[in-house]
Amino acid sequence: MNDTSTPLTPEATLALVLDILNEAAEAHGVHEATVLGGVHDVEWPQWYADHMVANLEAHGYQIVGPTP
């Protein structure tokens, strides 16, 4: 497998994180309203994390650890 990935600039990283966070917020609002019947989701951090990781993977992003 060839590594053809290019690190994002700080500005591009910020834009990406903001986009997926806003998308997660919108989707979570729907989740609370429809699945939870309007009840506040106390497990929202886990829901957001799951949703954001799935969104990143679906768009071909991969988070890698720091280079040793």
N, C-alpha and C positions, 0 to 999 in steps of 0.2 A: 504494500500500500504506500503510495507516494503522499507525502505531506504537502498539500498545496494550500494550506490555510495561511492566512495573513493576519497578524494581530491587528485588532481595531485600535484606532486612535482613541485617546481619552474622550474626545467629543463624540465619536461614533459609539463608544461604549455607553456613555451617558444617554444618548438618544435611544439606543437599543433597550437599555434597562427601563427607561421611562416609558417607552412604547409597550413593552410587555407588562409592566406594572399597571399602566392604565387599562390595558386589555384585561388583565386579571381582575382589576377592581370592578370593571363593568360586568364581566362574567360572574364574579362572586355575588354581585348585587342580584343578578338573575337567580343564582343558586339559592341565596337566602330567601328570596321572594317565592320561588316556585317549589323548591325541594324542601326547604325548612319552614315554609308557611309564614314567612316574615319574622321568624325568630332570629335574634342575633347569634351568629356562629362564633362560639368561644374558641373553636379550633381554626379560626381563620388563618393564622400564620402557616399552619401545615397545608391548608387548602391552597393558599397563594403559592407556596413553594412548589407543591406538586404541579399546579397549573403552569407556572412559569417555566419549570424545567421541561415539561412536555411541550410547551410552546417553542422553547429554544431548540429542542431536538427536532421538532417538526419542521423547523426552518433551516436545519442543517448546522446549527451552532453546537459547539462542543466546548465545555469548560475544562481546561487542563490546569494542573498544578504548576507551581513555579519550577523553573529549570534549576536543577541542583548546582 
